[in-house]
């Protein structure tokens, strides 16, 4: 059913403005519920951050920015959903147009700028589905005009800990001026200290809430050393590697669209995202798990991310070009690999290629 609907809708959606197509997709998911997909093979189950994931395929923040359709996405076969980015106060984001497809490259550029309905609205939506089950993470960010961005993150952790399966601290979007400055070592250390303190302060009422850190793929290895070291010392529960890139690979064919400002995602991001994933994995040394994001458009890409160090993966831009059938394709590819290699679970292959990847030439 999902495959048939997708084949009918895909050409129409690709003919629309990207942001209009996305808005229409959200409306369809809200008002035309999909039938649930078959139960996942037990070999795909992963226990990560103290949570039991039925499969490792998640949808990244940015798709369901306002927590409008998390349950529809879970029914569509995702193992988890990350909603947001959510800011404390509502804000419109940057002016349109602000999303651009690079069709020949399988890429997307966005400069949305944390457009958000705000914490109160999203919190009310999540509270109504709190008993529905499924893993729904919350991606949080600071308001553009906030006088104290660290305080924004603290407030959001306190607000959402009771309704979130986990909370992701997003300091790596390139579309809010100055936000990536929070990745600087001294600032990051203070931020994570206050965020973890806030999480622990509400744990008696909210229960344990894993805190994840989402980083940019554009870091130098020295900067990555600092970030991983601080994340380990502050005892975060995991990292997401990574966000969109401000770089523009020379291989891009749609040079006109590539000149648009914003973060690049999709197929062109894959080599850099996987290299940063492997570099992060070897530095983390098994202290906490990693979610791999960036460039996954088929099952082999997903398998490569797990072998590079991801315990879970997230997709988004791949859905723009491949649609929801991509989820089933990834699961089937992962199961095929487990069968060929004689493994009972995905944990057996997490990071097996990481060391060799870090020895390769840097992706151009």
N, C-alpha and C positions, 0 to 999 in steps of 0.2 A: 504493500500500500504506500509506504513512504517513498519507495523508488518510483512508482507510477506518478504520484503527485509531484515529485521533484522534476521528473522529465517533462511534465506538462508546464510547470511554472518557471523552470530555469531560464528559457529564452526570453520570456516576458520580463523577468526580474532584471536580467542583464541589459535589457534595453532601457531601463529606467535610470534616473540619477541614483548613484549608489546609496545615498542616505534615504531617499524615498523608497527604494527597494527594501532597505532594512526595516523601515517603519512599517511597510506593508507586511513583511514577514512576521514581525512581532504581532500585528493585528490578527493575522491568520492563525498563529499559534494560540492566541487568546481565545478566539471564537470558533475555531475548527479543531477541536482536540484530536490529536493523533491516537490511533490505537496503540496500546503498549507493545513494545517489541518482545520477542521471546526472552526468557530468563537467561542470564549470562552463564557461560561455561565456568565452572568453579576454578579452573586453572587461571582465569583472568583476574581473580580476586586478589587484592593487595591490602595489607594492613599498613597504613602510613599515618604518621602524626597521631597514633592512637585511634584512628578511625578505620572502619572496614569499608573499603571501596569495592563494589561489585565488579568493576572493570576499571582500567587505568585511563580511560579516555574522558577528558573533561572539556568543557567549553570555557574559553578564556573570558576574563572580564572585558567589557566593551560590547559584547553582543546583547546581553540583557542588562543594560546599564541601570535600569530603575526597578529591577526585581519584579517585572511584570509577568514573566512566563517560566519561572524555574521548574515548576512541576511538569509543564509540557515538554521541556527539554529532557528531563529525567525519563519521561515516558518514551521519548524518541530514542533512548538507548545510551545516553551519556552516563558515565559512572559518577560524575559530580558536575556541579554547575557553580561557576564563580560569577556573582552579580557585581555590578558597579562599573566604573569607579563612582563611589558615593562621597559627596562632600557634606559638611555640616549644614550649610545653608544652600538653598536652591541657587543655581547659576546657569546662564544660557549657554556657556561655552563661547567658542569663537564664531565669527560670522560665516555664513554659508556663501559659496560652496566650501566644504571642508573635508570631503572624502572623495578620493579619486582612484579609479581602477587603472592599473597598467596591464591591459588585457594580454598583450603579447608576452609579458613577463610573468603572468600569474601573481602579480603583486598589487598591493593596496597602499596608498598614502593617506593618512588621516591627520588632521590638526583640530580634532573636536574640542579639546581644551576642557575636559572634565565637565561637560554638560550634565547636569544632575537635577533630579527632582528634589534633592535634599534629604537629610537624614530622617526627619519626622515622617515624611511620606513613605519612604522605603521601609522604615521600621514598622509602620502600621501594616504594610503589605506582608512583610515576613512574619509578623506576629500572627496573622490570620492562618498561615500555613505551617505553624510551628509543630503541629502534631502530624504532619503529612509524611514525615520520614524523608529519606534521601539526604545526600550530602550537598549542602548549599553553603559555599564560602562567600565572604563579603570582602570586596576590594575597596579600600578607603583611601581618600586623598584630601588634600587641603584646599580650601577656597583660594581663588586667585588673589583676592584682595585681603586675605587674612593678615592681621598684624602679628599673629603668632602661629605659624604653621605647625609647629610641634604640638601646641595645645589642641589644634584641630584633630590630630591623630589620637591624642589621649582621650578627647571627648568621644570620638567615634568608637574607640575600643570599649569604653565604658558603656556606651549606648547599645552596641550590637553584640556584645559577648553572649548575651542570653539567648539570641536567636540565630547565631552563626555557628556553622560546623567548624569553621576556622575563619581567621581574619588575615587578609593580606595588606601589608603596609606598602603602598605604591609610591615610591619616591623617584621613579625612573621614567615617567612620561616626559617626552620632550616638548609637550604642547602647553604647559603652564610655565611661564617665565620664571626662572630661578629654582624650579622644583628640584632639578637634578643636583643642585648645590647641597641638598640634604644627604647626598651620597659621600660628601667629604668626611674624612675619618672622624674629626672631632665633633662635627655636627651629628653624624650618624650614631656615634656612641651615646650622646645625650638623648637623642630621639628614641633609640631602642631601650635605653634604661628606663625612660619615662613610660614608654608603651608597655613594657613587660610589667612594670610596677602597677600600672593601671589595670592590666589584665589580672594580676594576682590580687589586687584590691577587691575585685568584684567576683572572685572565683566562688565564694561561698554561696552566692545567690545565682550566679550564671553557670556554674560548673566549669570544668577545664575547657579552655578555648585555645587551640593552637594558634600561634602567631607566626606568619610567614613574611619574608622580605622579598619584594620583587625588584630585580636589578636590571640595568640597561646592558645591552650587548656591546656598547661602545666604550666600556671601561678599558683602561690599560691593565696589564697584568699586575702592575704595582698597586693600582687602585683596587683590583680584585683581591689581592692579598689582604689589604686593609679591611675590605668589606667582609670577607669571610672570617677574618680574625675577630672582628668586632661581633659579628653574628654569633660566632661560637662562644665568645666570652660572655655575651649577654643572654646566651641560651635560647635563641629563637628556635622554633620547632621545625623550620624548613626554609627553603628559598625557591623562588621561581626565576628561572633563567630562560628567556629574558623578555624584555619589552621590545618595542619597535626601535629601529635604528635611524639615526639622522644621516648615516652614510648613504651613498648612492654607488653601488657596484658598477664598474665600467662595462659590465656585460649587459646592462639594461638596454633594451631595444627602443622602448618608448621614452626617448630622451626629453620630449616636450613635457609630458606629464611628470617625469622624474624631477623636473625643475620646481615643481610645487613644494612649498614648505610643509614640513610635518614629518611624522614617523613612518618609515617604510616597513611593511610586513609582507608575509606571503613567501612564495618560492625564492625570491632573491635574498631573503634573510637567512635561509636554511644553513649555508656553510658557516657563517659567522655565529649563528645561534648555537649550532652543534659544537663548534670549537669552544665557545665560552662555557657551554654546559660541561664539556669534558674537563676544561681547566678548573671549573668550580668543583666538580666531583673529586678530583685528586686533592684539592686543598681542604675539602670538608672532611675527608678521611673517615666517612661513615658516621660522623657525629649526628647528622640529621639528614633526612631525605631531600631530594630536589624534584621539582616539577619542571619538565622541559617544555618550552613554548617557542614558537617561531618557525614558520616555513613548512609545516607538515601538511602535505596535500595528497598523500597516499599511504598505504599500509607500510611500505618499505621505509618511508621517512620516519614513521612512528617507531618501527622496530629499531632503526638507527639511533633514535633519541634514547631509547631505553638502554641500548648497548653503550651509548656514550655517557650514561650516568643518571638518567631520569627514572624515578620510581613511578611517576605518573606523567602524562602528557596533557597539553591543552591545545585545542585547535580553534581557529576563528576564520582567518582569511581563506583557508582552504575550503571552507563551506561556501564562500562567495562563488567559487568556480566549480566546486564539485557537489555541493548540496549535502543534505543529510545522509545519503547513502555512503558517504565517506566514513561515517562512524562504524557501520557494519564491515566495510572493507578493512579498516584498521584491525578490528577484532579478529577477523578471519585470518589476516596475515600473521598476527601475533600467535594465534593458535597453531597455525601451520608451522611456524618457527619452533614452537615448543615441541610439537610432535616430531619434527625432523631431528631435533637435537636431544630428544629424550628427557626433557625437563617436565616437572609437575607444576611449576609455577614460574611467573615472570621474575620473581626475586632472584632466581638463579642466573639471570643474564644481565641484571642491572650493572652497568659500568664496566662490562668485560672488555670493551674497546677503548675505554677512556685514556689509558696511558699511551696507547699507540696513536690516538688522535692528537694528543698534545705534542707528539714528536714530528708531526707533519708540517709542511710549510704553512705559514699563516694564510688564510683564505683571502683572495684578492677581491 
